Each structure stands twice: as C-alpha cells, then as structure tokens.
Amino acid sequence: MPGPTSGPSQSGKRKRSSSEKRPSKRARSESSESGGEEDSQAQIIMLADEILKSKKNYNSISKLIQILKAEGEEADDAVLAGISLCRVFTSLMVSGDMVKKQSTTEKDAVVIKWLKERYSEYKGGLLLLLGEEGISSTALDLCMRLLKTEGQHLRGQEYSFPTTFLTDMVRVFLDPESDESAREEFSETYVEEYDDIRFYTLEALEKLLSEVESQAFFNNAVQILTAIESVPESKEELEDFWVPAPKKTSQALYSLTQHKKRAQSAWLALMNLEMDKEQRKSILGLMVKSIAPWFMKPELLMDFLTDSYNSGGSTSLLALSGVFYLLQEKNLDYPSFYRKLYSLLDSEILHSKHRSRFFRLLETFLGSTHLPAVLVASFIKRLSRLTLNAPPAAVVTVVPWIYNILKKHPMCTFMIHRETRSEAAKEMLEKEGMNDPFLMDEEDPMETKAIDSSLWEIVTLQSHYHPNVATLAKIISEQFTKQSYNMEDFLDHSYGSMLEAEYVKDVKKIPVIEFEIPKKIFMKQDASSEIHDRLLVNLWDFS
C-alpha cells in the first residue's frame, strides 16, 4: 500500500505568490474545451465507482485527493472530487471497513491505518475549499455529512463527537478572509438548530480565542455567537442532535449547566481580546439579550461592565443597560452607582445618538420612591440647566421627563412652587435678584443644593424660538392634572421629525411675507434703484 501523497494538510487558506502565472484553481480556463471537462469529470466518477467495487482500487483515493488539492485544477473538478471522496469515505465508515475488529488481520490493519491517513488528508483538502468563495457552501455540506458519519460509525460503541474536525472548521470560519456566506450558513443552520453542534462549537471558540490576543477573529466570532438566539431554559429542551445522541443521560450534552458553562467561557474569551472602542460598543449592545442570559456567574461580567461604565462618553451610556441588568436581575451591588450616573449628565448627553436609550433607563433608575429627594432634585436641576443649550428635539424629551419625575417625587415640587412670603425678601428679590444656590460643578448629587433652587430654566424655555418647545415647556407652570406622559411619544424626535410635523400642519392664517422679490440679497443695490441695502450687506462684506 502506498504511503501518503503529501505532507499533513493545513486548515488555513492557500496563499499563492503573485509571481506565479499558473491559472487559478477557481477560475475556469478560457481555452478549456467542454469535451475535455466532461471526460475529466467522468474519470472522477469512474474512479469513485471502482473504489467502492473493490479494495484493489483503494490507490485511486490518492488520485482523487490529488485532483482535490491540485493548484491548476478546474473548480468543478475539485468539487466533484470532493463529493466523490465524501461518498467513498462515508460508504467505508458505514460498512465498518475503517474500524479495527477482533478478527482484523495484520494486513487489514495496515490498510485501515492507510485509509485513516487518507481520510485525514481529504478532510484537510476539504477545509481549504471551506474558505473559498463560491464553493464553500458545498464544502460545508460535505464537512457536516462527514462529521455526522464519523461520529456515528468511526468512533466505536461509546459516544465520541469529532471535536477535532469541528474545531478545524471553526478555525476556518474565524479567518477574516474566509467566505462570509458559509459562516452565516453554518451559524444559522447548524449552530442555532442543533444542541451538540452548538455545545462543541462554543467549546472550540473558547479554545481558539484563548490562543490569540489580536482582534483578527473578533468580528467573525461575534457573528457565530450572536447567531445563537435562543438560550435553553431546561434540560428537556436539549433534544436536537446532529450526531446521534449519547445513550448515557449523564453525558455533558444533557446538562444545561454544561451548555451555559461553554457559552460563558466562549464569551469571556472574546471579551479578553484586545478591542477598539467600536468593538467594545458592539459587545455592550449585545450584553443584556445575547450575553448575560448565558452566564451562571454574572459577577464575571462586572469587571468588563464597570471598566466600560467608567470610561465615559457613549461607551458609558451603552454600559448602563448591562450594569442595570446585573443590579436588578442578579442583585449585584455597584458602589456609587448614582454618582457615576450623575456624572454622565454633561453637555454631550443631549446631543448623543444614544439619547433616547439613556432616557428610557434614566426614568427607570429614578422611578423608585425610596430615593432621597435631594438626589432626584439634582438630576432634575442638572438636566434643566443643560436644556438651555440643547437642540429642540432634546428639549421636548427632557420636559415631559421632568414632569413624570416630579409626579413620582412630590417632595421635589418645591423647585416649582417655592414662594417668597416676606415683603422684605420680595423687595430685595425685585431689586437685586438672587444667586442660584445650585452647584453645577459639584460631582456628588447629594451635595449640589439643587433642592434649594428652582426650575427657572424651564420657565425660560417658555420663550423658546421653536413654538412646539415653548408650548410644551408651559406644562410645568400649569396644574399637574395629567398622571404622566408616555415617554415613547417624545424620545425619538429629531430635527427631521419636527420639520415633518410642521409640513403636514394645516395653515389657518397665511403668514406675512415680503411681497416683492429682491434682486440682490448679499450685494449692494444700484444707486439708481433708490432701494435701501439689506441688513446683511451692512453687517458683512460679501464682495
């Protein structure tokens, strides 16, 4: 029996020097004739049939592997060779010709060893196709068929999943240059649907991600992990297996704890990679729905979340939901939570694209009636001050939010109903005015003296240039007859939505406009026209 036709195959993609002039394996040669192609494909099929007919033709397996891996071969020939070899090895595994038995002779043992070597070589060639665009889907089907057959017929009586082969497949999918469509198909069709594929894929991800420190695998790993949308809630849900399920109920595949442990380890390995700001944000966006439900020890997320929460800016805003999930669902403690939350109220918060998400969470955080009025007043006052320089879309979010918080915390209504009772105080107030006791630069919300101040900023907004903002700001000066405002009606406003609302309004009174169209706006008028120059021309020189 001949030895191996080549050295051990690698699961990485082939690299070809730019100086080589040989035709690409994946590009059909323009000079190829259809008759020659049909002959080569017929030859491949004939070789496979001969192998299955007699052991004497096993040497043809090496020929098919050469066609599969040869650089200058046509894509169709390589795929057909891969399919033919899959048929051959599947048949050999099912018939038991690749497994040693008690009656196996020494000569047959040599043949079995050679077949296993050729099988490993074939899988290596198939993994190369798995990363190739255009034919990766076919290669994936062949790999999964081999995975199932190997686990069922090549592993003996005891259950043994082909973890090495699956790990090699996952390594190909993590490669940044691999075909995205095959990775997506693998994630959605197999990882999400079959419990054993998910179990061992998570195990493989944890192993592979722990071996690297760079960001190279990050995006592809996230794509595979986020394809797992459903988190099993009970042992009874673990019933869909690609490889026939083990008979022993004590096997790890039947343990919900082991499944969650694998997912937890995979996500932790991913979060331990070096990440840039955008990648960290993507993880934070997945925290509550895709990551936290897998964790049996949610405290393992605290370091990542607190580091993100303390980093400031939009990263802190995105970390809020994860921190709140741990506080509410897992009863974990975060010292100085409200002090850090208060520090997020800066000049950028009302201009952030995450503004609506932040206000949804903020209303929840300050919804408890057990919070000190002094603390709540600081949040109300600071947001009121920030509205003075905020865009109209942000102001229409803050005003109803303040209304709702005042309804939940009546002790804070002193900020809008505090009256000056003594005549001397009134006279001094009219003559000299007053200094706002609120300390805007104070970092501790318990020490800002906001409760001693007033919401004069909201009264100022009642003279806002935008009529909708001015009208909405007046609700603070009216009777609080409404129970609360639905914040969802205000959160997603923007300049575009406010303009759209103005466009669809019925004009009851036609506004006064200039009846004469000016001939010049930015330039001086002709002296003979006896028309006065416009104000813009007097203020600026546009010449």
Disulfide bonds with the S-S distance in Angstrom:
none
